[in-house]
Amino acid sequence: MWGIAERRGATTIELSAIQMALVQVVYDEFRKQAVWPTMYAVDRAFIKAQRRGVLGATTVMRGLPEGLLMQSHIRPDPAPQDAITLTISGVARCSSADSDVEAFLRSVRWCARQEIRREPEPGETSIKVNRQQMLRAIPLAFRTDSGSLDRLFTLLSVHNWGSVGSCRPSDGAPWYLNIGTHVRRFRNVQSVEEFIDVLVTWDEEERQRHRPTHQLAVGPVDLPPVTRAYLNPKVLDHLRGIDGAAWDISKLSALADELDTCVGSGCVFAAHAVLRALLDHVPPLFGQKTFAGVVSSHPWGKTDGRYLNRLSFFRTQGDDALHRQISKRPDLLMIDDLPEGAAVNALLQGCIAQLQKQ
């Protein structure tokens, strides 16, 4: 959980009118679809909401205080296709968001109680709770519209509070969360400020626990470069933990791990090659011969379908990395040219769902 975006005091720090307008636009777009909007959608909505001559969304976003937006791990400014995600502190700053915030806090407390009361399934180390069960935690007063529970799932999925996995099945089945033991830390949180305090304290404890011990050095110490995650660690852990599937997933798991490592290390061509290999590896799992068939034939949800289309377009870029021969012109591919990690996460979650059905 190192590198969390949340910060203490983000709910009270003063924002300018233009900064507050941008945060509100992100939440309003999220409220419409129950998924985080792309930078392209935010920029268009921000332009429409403001008078002529104001700063662009990207410029305003650069000046936002830490703790309101989830941070990109691979580029300083978001690309048009990147999802713009508010932290729960960011959501709490917005008008009309009180019910979403309260539903989030009640759900976290309820999950903490369930983790103690219920028994895991044989061989499991977490408790599974689904959408219908979560209704017990959310009074009608906080289910303000038909999308409120889908927004709740999205909010619960992006924060570190004890969830060790989540899935929104593409076949219409209810979404579910896997709840680990760390949720016990959050059993008494009554406000966003208390939630953030527990979360940041947990992060500080983990950093301290993993801090290397002091030792004598006779000269300069070369520290390894800091790498950042491209894929969600929860998705990778879930994939590694699958047991008893009809398909051998050793290569799939290795490709996902190597992709995350290559992107985190800035290895441009290796990352492109591994992602292309991953896309070519999975079609049989979906009963298809090509990745185009995976995209067009599998019942992906609306948002995941968009993600998968972006991965389909990427295959041409993979050809560029793999097959463009040397010439007098420079190769211009950059690590930021890769699809956003959320798209690959969506594909891997689809693979996990397929493996669990077989």
N, C-alpha and C positions, 0 to 999 in steps of 0.2 A: 504493500500500500504506500510505498515511498512516492513522493512527488504529488501528494494530493493537492487539489486546487483550492480547497476550502481554507479560509482564514478567519481567525477570531475577529469580531468587530465589523464584519462585512455588512451586517444588517443595519448598522447605524452610521457608517462613514458617510460624509456629506458628498452628494453627487450634484453636478451641474444639471441644469434643465435638459440640455442636449444629451447628456449621458443617461439620465433617467428615461428620456424618450426612447433611446436605443434599447435599453434593457426591457422596457415595456413592449416594444415592437417584437423582440425575440419571444417574449412570453405569449403575446397575442397570436403569433404565428404557431407556436407550440399548442396553444389551446384549441386552435381550429382542427388540427390533424392528430393530436396526441403523439406526435413524433417531433423531434427537434428539427427546425427548418435549416435549409442550406444557407450558406452565406449569400448566394444569389438571391434567394427569396427574401432574406433579411434586408439586403441592400435595396431591393425594389420597394418593399413595404416601408422602409425608412424614408426613402425619397418621397413616396406618396404622402407620408404622414407629416412631413416638414415643409416649411416655406422654402422658396428658392434661395439659393446662395448659402445654405448651411453646409457644414462639413459632411463628407461622405461617411458611410457606416464604418469603413475600415479605419479611417483616421480617428473617429470617436472611440472605436473599440480599443485602439492602442493606448488611449489615456484612461481606460477604466481601471479602478483600483483592483488589486488582486482579491480573489475570493468570490467574485460574482459570476465568472465564466469558467467552465472547464477549459484547461489549456491544451493547445495542440502540442504533440510531442515531436512533430517532424517539420513544422514551418512556423515562422513568427507571425505571419499574416495568413488568415485562412484563404484557401482557394475557393472559387465559386461553388464547387460541389461539396465542400466540407460542411458537416453539421455543426451548428452553433448551439452549444449546450449551456444552460444556466445551472449554477449550483443551487441548492435549496435556499441559500442566502440570497441569491439573485432573484429567485422566484418570490421570496418573501418581500422583496422591495416593490413588487408590482401590484397595481390595483386589480381587484377581482380575483386575487390568488389566494385569499385566506382559506377557502375550502380545500384547495389542493395542498396547502401547507399543513393544515390540521389533519387531513386524511393521511398524509405521509407520516406525521409524528405518531398518530394513533396506530398505524400499521406497524411501525417499528416496535412500539411497545407491545402490541399484540403478538408479534412474531417472537419477541423475547420470552413471553409467557408460554407460547406453544413449544418453543425449543426445550423448555424444562418439563412441561406436562406430557408431551407426546413421545412415543418411542419411534426411532428410525426403522425403516425397513431393513430386513436381514442383510448384513454386509455393508450397509450404508453408514456414513459418518455425518449425516446432516438430515434435517427434517424437511419434508416437501410440503409446501402449502400452495393451494391454487386459488384462482380468481373467486370461485364460489365460497370457499372457506374464508377468504379475506373480507367478504361482505360482513362478517360478524364484527369486524373491527371498525367498520365505517357506518355510522348512523346515516339515515336518509338525508339529514340536514346537510351533510358534506358530500353527497352524491348529487351535484347540482345539475348534471346533464348526462347524456348517454355516453360521452367520452371520458367521464371523470375517472373511471376505473382503469381505462387504458392509459390515461395520463399518469395515474398512480403507479402503474407497472413501469412506465418509462422513468419516472423519478426514482423509484426504488432500485432500478437496474443500473443507474449511473453513479450511485453513491456507495461508499464503503461503510457498511454498518453491520456486517455479519452474514450477508447473503453470499453464498459461495457458487452460485450459478442461477441462471434464469433461462426461460424458454417461452417464446410465443409461437406455438405450433402453427404450421401453414395449413393444416387440415381442418381448422375451425375449432379444435379442442381448446379448452381454457388455458390461459397462460399459468405458469407456476414458477415458484422460487424455491431454491434449496437454501436452508437456513443453517449456518454453522454456529459453533459455540461462542464466537465473539459477539454475537447479538446481545449477550447478557450484559455487556457494557452499557447498552442503550436502554435498559429496561425501565428507567425512571425519567427519561428525557421528556420535558413538558413544553419546550420551546425550541426554536431553531438555534438560539444561542447556546442552549444546553447541549443540543445535538452536536454542534460544531466543536464545543469545548471538549466533549468526550472524544470526538473523532481526532482532533488535533493532538490531544494528550496521548491517545493510542499511537499515533504516528511518531510523536516524539519519543515514546518508550521504545518503539521498534528501531528507530534510528540509533538510540543510545545502546540498545542491546546488540546491534550489529556493528557498532563502532569498533575498529581494530584496536587491539591493545598497543600501548606505547612500547617502542623498542628502540635501542640505540642504533644510529645510522652513521656510517663513516663518510658518507657523501650524499649528493642529491639523490632523491628517491623518485623514480619514474612511476607515476601513478597511471593505472590503466584508464583509457578514455571512458567517460560516463556515457552509457547507452540508455536509450529511452525505449519504452514499449511501443510497438506498432499495433499488435493484436492484444485484445483484452485477455489478461492472465486467467480470468475465470473461464473463458472459452477454451483456452489451451489446457487448463487443468481438467475441465470436463471431458475433453477429447481424450486426453491421456488416461483418464479413469474408466473409460468404457471397457467392459469385460464381457466376453461371451458372445460378441457379435459374429454374424455369419461371414463378414468380410474381414480380411486382414488389414488392419489400419496402421501398421507400423510405418509404412512409407508416408501415409497421409499425415500422421502425427509428426514425423520427422520433417516433412516439407513445411508444415506450419511453424515448427520451432525454428527451422533454419531461415524462413522468411522473416520472422520477428527479429532474429539475430542480425541478419544482413541489413535490414532497414535501420535498426538501432545503431549499427556500426557505420552507417553511411556508405555501404557497398552498393553503388548504383546498379551496375550491370548484373551482379549476383542476385540482387533483390528482384530485378525484372525477370531474370531467368527462372528463379525459384517460383515466383508467382505464376508465370506462364506454365511451368511444370505442374503446379498444383491444380490449375484450371483444367489441364489436359488429363489429370489423374482421376478426377471424381465422376465423370459422366456415367460409368457403369453402375455406380451406387444409386443413381436415379433412373436406371433402366434406359439410358441414352448412350449414343455413340459419340456425340460431340457436345461441347459446352453450350453451343447455341441451342441444342435440344434441351439441355438442363434449364436454360433460361426460359424457353418458350413453352415447355410442356409441363413443368412442375408447378403446382398451385402455390406459388409464392404470394405472400401478402402484398398489398399495394406498395409499402415502403421498401420491403425486401426486394420486390420486383425491380424497383428503380436501382437499388444497389447492384443487383445481378446484371442489369443492362450495362452499367458502368464497367463491370468486370469483363463483359463480353466485348465492349469497345476496346478494352485494354489489350486484347490479344494482338491487335495490329502493332501496338507499341512494343509488345513482347517480341514480335518479329524484328522490329527495329533494333532492339538490344541484341538479339541472337544472330541475326542473319545479315545485317548491313555490313558490307565489306569495307576494308580500309580505303580511304580516299584522301584527297588533298583538303577536303572540308572537315572541320572538327565535328565530332559527335556531341550533340547538345542535350542528351538526356540528363536529368537531374533526379535526385531522390524524391523531390517534391512532385515529380511527374507521376508517381505511383498513385493508384486509387486510394481513397481514404481507408484507414483500417476498418472503419465500420462496415464497409462493403464486404471485406474478406471475413469479418466476424459473422456477418449475416449468412454467407455461404457456409462457413464452418458449423454454425448452429443448424442450418438445414441438413448438413451431413450427419450431425449428431442425432437429429430427429429421425433420419432415415435408418441409421445404425440401430437405434433403440427399437424400431418397429420390426426388425428382422431377426 
